[in-house]
Amino acid sequence: MGKVLNQQPFKAVYLVYAATSLVFVKLPCWTLWYLRPSARPRGSWTLKRALIVRVLQELFAIGTVVDMRGGPKPAVAAKLPDSALRDARSAWIEPIPDELFCGELRRYAEITGVRPVGIPGYWLLKKGYKWTGPKAMPGEKTLLHLHGGAFAYGSARPSDMTANFTRGLLQHSRTLERTFAVDCRLAASAPRPQINPFPAALLDCLAGYWYLVQVAGFEPQNIILAGDSAGANFAIALVRHLLENPTPSLPPPGRLLVASPCLDLLVSRCGPDSSIVRNASTDIFSTLPAGELFGKYSIVSYLGPLPLEEADTNRYISPMSLKVKPGPDGLALCKGFPEAYIVAGGAERIADDARALKEQMDADGAKAVLDIPPDALHDFLVFTWHEPERTETLQRICRWIDSSD
């Protein structure tokens, strides 16, 4: 049925039917049903939040029936000119030098056939900031953002929803004047041409960090490495690479900030009391049929030619999996990590990944703060409607950021 519905005119007919039934049938029925707080997925939610979550779940469900991903993606995103940006500037990030193309990243790149390339990056500026170029001021602090999007979606462009994360930080921080985001390569797989498998995006993140240190001149200790969702996966893997392959010219960043981290791709902790099961009705994603792999397209795309087992055992892909293979320090997978702030939503399906990261960092002697608002959703810091949790959490994060002065 899926193949038929992805052919025109059947796809257009189905989408018209789905949109019409959503707006004129389902939404009015849900509104009446959710008028009673006890009928909402969480009784503490407002009617507005209950309806937004239900609509998002429906849209994700429609996306499992028909292909909503659009046409083939370019291997590397185009750089927007500064004239198209507001409170932002664009940059071009050169490929990493060969001496940084090493360790596990190089070994896996040779297997999957990817190479370092140049990619765009974007500076986001605090309102009123006077741009004088990328060079850091003495002692200036900044944040490197690795955007979410399940490895296959999203963008670092200032217009993308994920930019709401860093715009919120700029709004509430006393010390951050600008942040930098890497427009890393997105993975894709059938029915599209397979492009950009692991570790393509991670090589781009490394290039972005190298750009901040070696081109813009920021001191590593003044850089906060941040990522949301899949971007948090990149952030953890980037720190791991820098620690396992020490380079005097590129030490690890001073701090780490991860929001709704996706760190256990095959959900090794799945069980009746796990967040993946317990929060199935309260997160933004639709409920899958029994036995269906959560995020299957994204995982398959990110792995490329690698076997599915890598999503269970590879410390650079699923570092919080219960089946992960040891690294140079055995299973002390967070030994030497910088101080971290870990955020997740108490209503999201992968909240256990954040909890597991905090437990691992505690066990390995790395300092970490865990912040899980009980009624928040996956990646809630990018949703400007998700109040009051979004603002309250951003303010707590910024107190942590500003306290390092």
C-alpha positions as CSV (number, residue, x, y, z in Angstrom):
1,M,0.0,0.0,0.0
2,G,2.8,2.4,0.8
3,K,4.3,2.1,-2.7
4,V,0.9,2.8,-4.2
5,L,0.3,5.9,-2.0
6,N,3.7,7.3,-3.0
7,Q,2.7,7.4,-6.6
8,Q,0.7,10.4,-8.1
9,P,-2.2,11.0,-8.1
10,F,-2.7,8.6,-5.2
11,K,-0.3,10.5,-2.9
12,A,-2.1,13.9,-3.5
13,V,-5.5,12.3,-2.9
14,Y,-4.3,10.7,0.3
15,L,-2.7,13.9,1.6
16,V,-5.9,15.9,0.9
17,Y,-7.9,13.2,2.7
18,A,-5.5,13.2,5.7
19,A,-5.4,17.0,6.0
20,T,-9.2,17.3,5.7
21,S,-9.9,14.6,8.2
22,L,-7.3,16.1,10.6
23,V,-8.7,19.7,10.5
24,F,-12.5,19.0,10.2
25,V,-12.9,15.7,12.1
26,K,-10.0,14.7,14.4
27,L,-9.1,18.1,15.7
28,P,-12.6,19.0,16.8
29,C,-13.1,15.6,18.4
30,W,-9.7,15.8,20.3
31,T,-10.7,19.3,21.5
32,L,-13.9,18.1,23.0
33,W,-12.2,15.0,24.5
34,Y,-9.3,17.0,26.0
35,L,-11.6,19.6,27.6
36,R,-11.4,17.3,30.7
37,P,-7.8,17.5,32.1
38,S,-8.1,13.9,33.2
39,A,-8.5,12.9,29.5
40,R,-5.2,14.5,28.4
41,P,-2.0,12.5,28.0
42,R,-0.9,14.3,31.1
43,G,-3.4,16.0,33.4
44,S,-1.0,18.8,34.1
45,W,-0.8,19.8,30.4
46,T,-2.9,22.7,29.1
47,L,-5.5,22.0,26.4
48,K,-3.2,23.8,23.9
49,R,-0.3,21.5,24.6
50,A,-2.4,18.4,24.5
51,L,-3.7,19.4,21.1
52,I,-0.3,20.4,19.7
53,V,1.2,17.0,20.8
54,R,-1.7,15.1,19.3
55,V,-1.4,17.0,16.0
56,L,2.4,16.4,15.8
57,Q,1.8,12.7,16.5
58,E,-0.7,12.6,13.6
59,L,1.7,14.3,11.3
60,F,4.5,11.9,12.1
61,A,2.0,9.0,11.5
62,I,1.1,10.4,8.1
63,G,4.8,10.5,7.3
64,T,5.0,6.8,7.9
65,V,2.3,6.1,5.3
66,V,3.6,8.4,2.5
67,D,7.1,9.8,1.9
68,M,7.2,13.4,3.1
69,R,10.9,13.9,2.8
70,G,10.9,15.7,-0.6
71,G,13.3,15.2,-3.4
72,P,17.0,14.1,-3.1
73,K,19.2,16.3,-0.9
74,P,22.5,17.8,-2.1
75,A,25.5,16.1,-0.7
76,V,26.5,19.5,0.9
77,A,24.1,22.3,1.7
78,A,24.6,25.6,-0.1
79,K,25.8,28.6,1.9
80,L,23.4,31.5,2.3
81,P,24.7,35.0,1.6
82,D,24.8,37.5,4.5
83,S,22.2,39.6,2.6
84,A,19.7,36.8,3.2
85,L,20.3,36.7,7.0
86,R,19.1,38.7,9.9
87,D,21.1,38.9,13.2
88,A,23.4,36.3,11.6
89,R,26.4,35.9,9.4
90,S,27.5,33.0,7.2
91,A,30.9,31.3,7.0
92,W,32.7,28.7,4.9
93,I,34.4,25.9,6.9
94,E,37.3,24.3,5.2
95,P,37.8,20.5,5.4
96,I,39.8,19.4,8.4
97,P,43.5,19.1,7.9
98,D,44.8,15.5,7.3
99,E,46.4,15.2,10.8
100,L,43.0,15.5,12.4
101,F,41.5,12.9,10.0
102,C,42.6,10.0,12.2
103,G,41.5,7.3,14.7
104,E,38.1,5.6,14.5
105,L,36.8,8.4,12.3
106,R,39.3,7.7,9.6
107,R,38.9,3.9,9.9
108,Y,35.1,4.1,9.5
109,A,35.3,6.7,6.8
110,E,37.4,4.3,4.7
111,I,34.7,1.7,5.2
112,T,31.7,3.9,4.4
113,G,33.5,5.9,1.7
114,V,33.2,9.4,3.1
115,R,35.8,12.2,3.1
116,P,36.3,15.5,4.8
117,V,34.7,18.3,2.8
118,G,34.0,22.0,3.2
119,I,30.6,23.0,4.6
120,P,28.7,26.1,5.6
121,G,28.4,27.5,9.1
122,Y,26.3,30.3,10.6
123,W,26.9,32.8,13.4
124,L,23.9,33.8,15.3
125,L,24.2,37.2,16.9
126,K,22.6,38.7,20.0
127,K,20.3,41.6,19.1
128,G,22.4,44.7,18.8
129,Y,25.7,42.9,18.4
130,K,28.0,44.8,16.0
131,W,29.7,42.3,13.7
132,T,33.4,43.0,13.1
133,G,34.3,39.6,11.7
134,P,34.8,36.1,13.1
135,K,37.9,36.7,15.2
136,A,37.4,36.2,18.9
137,M,37.9,39.1,21.4
138,P,40.3,38.4,24.2
139,G,38.6,36.0,26.7
140,E,35.4,35.8,24.6
141,K,33.1,32.9,25.2
142,T,31.1,31.2,22.5
143,L,29.0,28.1,21.8
144,L,29.3,25.6,19.0
145,H,25.8,24.3,18.1
146,L,25.4,20.9,16.4
147,H,21.8,20.8,15.3
148,G,19.3,17.9,15.7
149,G,17.2,16.3,13.1
150,A,17.6,12.5,13.5
151,F,20.8,12.5,11.4
152,A,18.8,13.0,8.2
153,Y,16.9,16.2,8.6
154,G,17.3,19.8,9.8
155,S,19.7,22.6,9.1
156,A,22.1,25.0,10.8
157,R,20.5,27.9,8.9
158,P,19.2,30.7,11.2
159,S,15.7,30.1,9.9
160,D,15.6,26.5,11.0
161,M,13.6,25.6,14.1
162,T,16.6,24.2,15.9
163,A,18.1,27.8,15.9
164,N,15.5,28.6,18.6
165,F,17.7,26.7,21.0
166,T,20.7,29.0,20.6
167,R,18.6,32.1,20.1
168,G,17.1,31.4,23.5
169,L,20.5,31.1,25.0
170,L,21.6,34.4,23.5
171,Q,18.5,36.0,24.9
172,H,19.1,34.9,28.5
173,S,22.9,34.7,28.8
174,R,24.9,37.7,30.1
175,T,28.1,36.4,28.6
176,L,27.3,35.0,25.2
177,E,27.2,37.5,22.4
178,R,27.2,35.1,19.5
179,T,27.0,31.4,18.7
180,F,28.2,29.3,15.8
181,A,26.4,26.4,14.1
182,V,27.7,23.8,11.7
183,D,25.5,22.9,8.7
184,C,26.7,19.3,8.7
185,R,26.0,16.8,6.0
186,L,22.6,14.9,6.2
187,A,22.4,11.2,5.7
188,A,20.0,9.6,3.3
189,S,19.1,6.1,2.0
190,A,16.6,4.3,-0.2
191,P,14.4,5.2,-1.9
192,R,16.9,8.1,-2.4
193,P,20.5,7.7,-3.3
194,Q,22.6,6.7,-0.2
195,I,24.7,9.7,0.9
196,N,26.7,10.9,3.9
197,P,26.7,7.9,6.2
198,F,28.7,7.9,9.5
199,P,31.1,9.5,10.1
200,A,30.4,12.3,7.5
201,A,28.5,14.6,9.8
202,L,31.0,14.0,12.6
203,L,33.9,15.0,10.4
204,D,31.9,18.2,9.7
205,C,31.4,18.9,13.4
206,L,35.1,18.4,13.9
207,A,35.8,20.9,11.1
208,G,33.4,23.4,12.8
209,Y,35.3,23.1,16.1
210,W,38.7,23.4,14.3
211,Y,37.3,26.6,12.6
212,L,36.4,28.2,15.9
213,V,39.8,27.4,17.4
214,Q,42.2,27.8,14.5
215,V,40.4,30.4,12.3
216,A,38.3,32.4,14.7
217,G,40.8,32.1,17.5
218,F,38.6,31.1,20.4
219,E,40.4,29.4,23.3
220,P,39.1,25.8,23.7
221,Q,38.2,26.4,27.4
222,N,35.9,29.3,26.3
223,I,33.9,27.1,23.9
224,I,30.7,25.3,25.0
225,L,30.0,22.4,22.7
226,A,26.2,22.0,22.4
227,G,23.9,19.7,20.6
228,D,20.2,18.8,20.6
229,S,18.8,15.3,19.8
230,A,21.0,13.8,17.1
231,G,23.3,16.8,17.5
232,A,23.9,15.8,21.1
233,N,25.0,12.4,19.7
234,F,27.6,14.3,17.6
235,A,28.7,16.4,20.5
236,I,29.4,13.3,22.7
237,A,31.2,11.6,19.8
238,L,33.3,14.7,19.0
239,V,34.5,15.0,22.6
240,R,35.3,11.3,22.5
241,H,37.4,11.7,19.3
242,L,39.3,14.6,20.8
243,L,40.1,12.7,23.9
244,E,41.1,9.5,22.1
245,N,43.2,11.3,19.6
246,P,44.9,14.1,21.5
247,T,46.3,17.0,19.4
248,P,48.1,19.9,21.1
249,S,46.5,22.3,18.6
250,L,43.0,21.1,19.3
251,P,42.2,20.2,22.9
252,P,38.6,19.4,24.0
253,P,36.2,22.2,24.6
254,G,35.7,23.7,28.1
255,R,32.1,22.7,28.6
256,L,29.4,20.4,27.1
257,L,25.7,21.1,26.8
258,V,23.3,18.4,25.4
259,A,19.5,18.5,25.1
260,S,17.4,15.5,24.6
261,P,20.5,13.4,23.7
262,C,19.9,10.4,21.3
263,L,22.6,8.0,22.5
264,D,21.2,4.5,22.3
265,L,19.8,4.1,18.8
266,L,18.5,0.5,19.1
267,V,17.0,1.3,22.6
268,S,18.8,-1.4,24.6
269,R,16.9,-0.3,27.7
270,C,13.5,-1.0,26.2
271,G,11.2,-2.5,28.9
272,P,7.8,-1.9,30.6
273,D,9.3,0.8,32.9
274,S,11.6,2.4,30.2
275,S,10.9,5.9,28.9
276,I,10.5,4.6,25.4
277,V,7.5,2.6,26.5
278,R,6.2,4.7,29.4
279,N,6.2,7.9,27.4
280,A,4.9,6.5,24.1
281,S,1.6,8.5,24.3
282,T,3.2,11.8,25.6
283,D,6.0,12.5,23.1
284,I,5.7,14.2,19.7
285,F,6.4,10.9,17.8
286,S,3.6,8.6,16.6
287,T,3.3,5.1,18.2
288,L,4.8,2.4,16.0
289,P,3.5,-1.1,15.4
290,A,4.9,-3.8,17.6
291,G,8.4,-4.8,16.5
292,E,9.0,-1.7,14.3
293,L,12.4,0.0,14.8
294,F,12.1,3.5,16.3
295,G,13.6,6.0,13.8
296,K,14.4,3.2,11.3
297,Y,15.0,5.5,8.2
298,S,17.4,7.7,10.1
299,I,19.3,4.8,11.6
300,V,19.6,3.0,8.3
301,S,20.7,6.2,6.6
302,Y,23.3,7.1,9.2
303,L,24.8,3.6,9.2
304,G,25.0,3.4,5.4
305,P,26.9,0.2,4.5
306,L,27.6,-0.6,8.2
307,P,25.8,-3.5,9.8
308,L,22.9,-2.7,12.1
309,E,25.0,-4.2,15.0
310,E,27.1,-1.0,14.9
311,A,24.0,1.0,16.2
312,D,24.1,-1.2,19.3
313,T,27.9,-1.6,20.0
314,N,29.8,1.4,18.5
315,R,30.8,3.9,21.2
316,Y,30.8,6.7,18.6
317,I,27.2,5.9,17.5
318,S,25.4,4.5,20.6
319,P,27.6,5.3,23.6
320,M,24.9,4.7,26.1
321,S,23.8,1.3,24.8
322,L,24.0,-1.5,27.3
323,K,25.8,-3.5,24.5
324,V,28.4,-1.0,23.7
325,K,31.9,-2.3,23.1
326,P,34.8,-1.0,25.3
327,G,37.0,1.9,24.3
328,P,40.7,2.6,25.2
329,D,39.5,3.2,28.8
330,G,37.3,0.1,28.9
331,L,33.7,1.0,29.7
332,A,34.7,4.3,31.3
333,L,33.3,6.0,28.3
334,C,33.1,9.5,29.8
335,K,36.5,9.5,31.5
336,G,38.1,13.0,31.0
337,F,34.9,14.6,29.6
338,P,34.4,18.3,30.3
339,E,31.8,19.5,32.7
340,A,28.3,19.0,31.2
341,Y,24.8,20.2,31.5
342,I,22.3,17.5,30.4
343,V,18.7,18.4,29.5
344,A,15.8,16.1,28.6
345,G,12.0,16.2,28.9
346,G,10.3,14.0,31.4
347,A,7.6,13.2,28.8
348,E,9.9,12.2,26.0
349,R,10.6,8.7,24.8
350,I,14.4,8.8,25.0
351,A,14.7,10.5,28.4
352,D,16.5,7.4,29.6
353,D,19.5,8.3,27.3
354,A,20.0,11.5,29.3
355,R,19.7,9.6,32.6
356,A,22.2,7.0,31.4
357,L,24.7,9.7,30.4
358,K,24.5,11.4,33.8
359,E,25.1,8.0,35.5
360,Q,28.0,7.2,33.2
361,M,29.6,10.7,33.8
362,D,29.2,10.3,37.6
363,A,30.8,6.8,37.5
364,D,33.7,8.1,35.4
365,G,34.4,11.2,37.6
366,A,33.1,13.8,35.1
367,K,31.0,16.6,36.5
368,A,27.4,16.9,35.2
369,V,24.1,18.5,35.9
370,L,20.9,16.7,34.9
371,D,17.8,18.8,34.3
372,I,14.6,17.0,33.4
373,P,11.4,19.1,33.6
374,P,8.7,16.4,34.2
375,D,6.1,17.5,31.6
376,A,8.5,18.5,28.8
377,L,8.7,16.9,25.4
378,H,11.6,15.8,23.2
379,D,13.8,18.7,22.1
380,F,11.4,21.1,23.8
381,L,14.0,24.0,23.8
382,V,13.4,24.5,20.1
383,F,9.6,24.9,20.5
384,T,8.8,28.5,21.4
385,W,5.3,27.5,22.5
386,H,6.6,25.1,25.1
387,E,6.2,27.3,28.1
388,P,7.0,27.8,30.9
389,E,9.5,24.9,30.8
390,R,11.5,26.3,27.8
391,T,12.2,29.7,29.4
392,E,12.8,28.3,32.9
393,T,15.2,25.7,31.5
394,L,17.1,28.2,29.3
395,Q,17.5,30.5,32.3
396,R,19.0,27.7,34.4
397,I,21.3,26.7,31.6
398,C,22.5,30.3,31.2
399,R,23.2,30.7,34.9
400,W,25.4,27.6,34.5
401,I,27.1,29.2,31.4
402,D,27.6,32.5,33.0
403,S,28.9,31.0,36.2
404,S,32.1,29.9,34.5
405,D,33.3,33.5,34.4
